[in-house]
Amino acid sequence: MRGDLYDEIVTVPITETSRRPIALNEKSHFGKLTDKALELSLIEAAYLMKNNRLDIYKDDVKCETSYIINLIKERDIYGKFLVYSDLKNRGYVIKTGFKYGSEFRLYERGLAPGKGHSNYLVKVVYEKYEINALDFASYVRVAHGVNKNLLLAVVDDDLDITYYNIEWTRP
């Protein structure tokens, strides 16, 4: 399947002969459907590319996986890509969490947008990242306010990920 890179979005056209982008959205919950295409984030597209499910083109030239990974690194979202890939490989449905001040919303297996609510907001931080206590409290407060747990994904210097389930409790 072919996708075309435009800045941070990869567009996969829907044609008369190829309805695969619709299936990719409806069955696996990738991207956002429009009338003419499936729009994928750079992270989603890179994940699909690494799993040999998508070829990405820029200006009609096929991109190498290394080129896309370097773009992700240049935009300083490589840690987010690693967390996205890890969670996707574990079978979770992942959607954007921007509305809630986090990187992702995470749906348990068997649930998806329109079929249930996400259980977690995922915040990605790096091992050496300093978290301001007030910012951290706001992440937890927002998650609690929308009936979700905060999943803190810590990416260390070796690019290993450790997850912490943060729950709000009343003293």
Residue, then its C-alpha position, 0 to 999 in steps of 0.5 A: m500500500r502506498g502513502d505520500l508524505y506531506d510534512e508530518i502526515v502520510t496520506v493513503p488514497i482511497t480508490e475504486t480499486s483499493r479499499r484497504p485504507i478503510a479496512l486499516n482504519e475500521k479494523s486496526h484503528f489507524g489514522k483518520l478517515t476523510d472522503k478520499a484518504l486515510e491520514l496517518s501521523l508520522i508515528e503511525a506511518a513509520y510503524l506500518m512501514k517497519n511492519n511491511r504494511l506501507d510504502i511511504y513516498k515523498d515527491d514520488v520517490k520511495c523512502e527508506t525506513s531509515y529516512i523516516i526514522n531519521l525524520i522522527k528523530e529530528r522532530d524529537i518524537y523517537g521516544k513516542f514512536l518507541v512507546y507507540s510501537d511497543l504498545k501496538n505490538r502488545g495489541y492495544v488500540i492507540k489514539t492521540g491524547f492531545k486533547y488531554g495533554s498526553e501523547f496517547r489514549l490507550y484502549e484495552r484489547g477488544l475496545a476502540p473508539g466508538k466501542g468503549h472508552s479508553n482506560y489510560l492516558v499515556k505520557v511519555v517522558y525520558e529517564k533524565y527528564e525533570i518533571n515539575a511536581l505541579d506539572f505531574a500533578s496536573y497530568v494525574r488530575v486531568a486523567h482522574g477528571v476524565n475517569k482514566n489512569l495515567l500510564l507514565a512511559v519512561v524511556d531510558d538511555d538504552l531505549d528501554i521502556t518502563y511503564y508506571n500506572i499512576e492512580w489518583t487517591r484521596p488521602 
